[in-house]
Amino acid sequence: ASSIWQPRLASLAGVPVMVSHGRQDGLLPFGAAEWMRDQLTAAGAVVDWQPFDGGHEIPRSVLVAAGTLLRAAA
């Protein structure tokens, strides 16, 4: 699968991307989100990293951050 997505990472240079993840997520390991953040950052994406204490959910703080990102892009 990496042969498909890895060549496309370069197209994300300069693109704002928000990544959020709960430290206690029981469905997706927190380390996977950290890895994705690192891949995006290495590709030059402008990453807004939003880790939070919680599980597989979207807390209000992340929704607020997403709204801020979307307003900035409009």
C-alpha positions in Angstrom: 0.0 0.0 0.0 2.9 2.4 0.7 3.8 2.2 -3.0 0.5 3.9 -3.7 0.4 6.7 -1.1 4.0 7.4 -0.5 4.7 9.0 -3.9 1.7 11.3 -3.4 3.0 12.7 -0.1 5.0 15.4 -2.0 1.8 16.9 -3.2 1.0 17.9 0.4 3.9 20.3 0.7 2.5 23.5 2.2 -1.0 22.1 2.6 -2.5 22.7 6.1 -3.5 19.4 7.7 -5.0 18.7 11.1 -4.3 15.4 12.8 -6.0 14.6 16.1 -5.9 11.5 18.2 -6.8 10.3 21.7 -4.0 9.0 23.9 -6.2 6.2 25.2 -7.8 5.2 21.9 -8.5 1.5 22.1 -9.3 1.1 18.4 -6.3 2.8 16.8 -2.9 3.0 18.5 -1.7 6.5 19.4 1.6 5.7 17.8 -0.1 5.3 14.4 -1.2 8.9 14.6 2.2 10.0 15.6 3.7 8.1 12.7 1.2 9.7 10.3 1.9 13.2 11.7 5.6 12.6 11.2 5.1 11.4 7.6 3.0 14.4 6.7 5.5 16.8 8.4 8.4 15.2 6.5 6.5 15.7 3.3 6.2 19.4 4.0 2.5 19.6 5.0 1.7 22.2 7.6 0.5 19.9 10.4 -1.6 21.1 13.3 -1.2 18.2 15.8 -4.1 17.9 18.2 -3.4 15.0 20.7 -5.9 14.8 23.6 -6.6 12.8 26.7 -9.4 10.4 25.7 -10.3 7.5 23.4 -11.8 7.1 20.0 -13.8 10.3 20.0 -13.7 13.9 18.9 -13.6 16.3 21.8 -14.8 19.9 21.6 -11.2 21.2 21.6 -10.5 19.4 18.3 -13.8 20.6 16.8 -12.8 24.2 17.7 -9.3 23.6 16.1 -10.9 22.2 13.0 -13.2 25.2 12.7 -10.2 27.5 13.0 -8.3 25.6 10.3 -11.3 25.7 7.9 -11.9 29.4 8.4 -8.2 30.1 7.7 -8.5 28.1 4.5 -11.6 29.9 3.3 
